[in-house]
Amino acid sequence: MNAVHPEPERQVQAVRELRHWIERCGRGDAGALRLFYDRLAPRALALAARILRTQSDAEEVVQESFLHVWKRARDYDPTRGEPDAWLVTIVRSRAIDRLRSRASAERTVLASAKEPPPPSAISPLEDAEKRAERERIAAALGGLPDEQRTCLELAYYEGLSHSQIAERTGAPLGTVKTRLKLAVDKLGLLLGGSR
């Protein structure tokens, strides 16, 4: 008795539809992009939000990813993976790039707070204000518990990932993530409330 299983057939049909829509996108069919988006946007948004942890960044990454699909649909190669896997790879890559960019900007801000100002023609008042700001940030960092400050410094000054920090400090990964969140939150309170 050969019973046909509807679920695998549905999956095969779904993949065919996605491939067909990509092909139509490659020919400039905006309606096909809309169909592709309607089918895969929820999954793409869930992935981006899980990586970035902010809805607005996740939404921007999803928009950028579908724009990439629109522009590069002709380059899609079905022998290298299914359309949904292609999109997931694009979303993941863009979300990680955004995370790195965000971390780099935060490291730059924190690092600039520790660096002395370059020699320039600034007034003594401006110099005193900048020195006071650096001292304020250093005091806020000093107000963090040692474990939180260590995790923050490893993340921002050495650029280590959460798992690398866990390995370096011997703390569980969940503990490292909690310490970093608490450190950033407390630093924000200390810096926000001390003006």
Long-range contacts (C-beta under 8 A, 24 or more apart in sequence): 14-39, 15-82, 15-83, 15-84, 18-82, 18-83, 18-84, 19-78, 19-82, 19-83, 21-83, 22-69, 22-73, 22-76, 22-83, 23-73, 25-69, 25-70, 25-73, 26-73, 26-74, 26-76, 33-66, 33-69, 33-70, 33-73, 36-66, 36-69, 36-83, 37-66, 40-83, 40-84, 40-87, 41-66, 43-84, 43-88, 44-87, 44-88, 44-91, 47-88, 47-91, 47-92, 47-95, 48-91, 48-94, 48-95, 51-92, 51-95, 51-96, 51-99, 52-95, 52-98, 52-99, 57-95, 57-98, 57-102, 58-95, 60-98, 61-91, 61-94, 61-95, 61-98, 62-91, 64-94, 65-90, 65-91, 65-94, 68-94, 103-155, 103-156, 103-159, 106-156, 107-156, 107-157, 107-159, 110-137, 110-156, 110-157, 111-156, 111-157, 113-137, 113-138, 114-138, 136-191, 136-194, 137-191, 139-190, 139-194, 140-187, 140-190, 140-191, 140-194, 141-187, 143-186, 143-190, 144-183, 144-186, 144-187, 147-171, 147-179, 148-179, 148-180, 148-182, 148-183, 148-186, 149-183, 151-176, 151-179, 151-180, 151-183, 152-179, 152-180, 152-183, 152-184, 152-187, 155-180
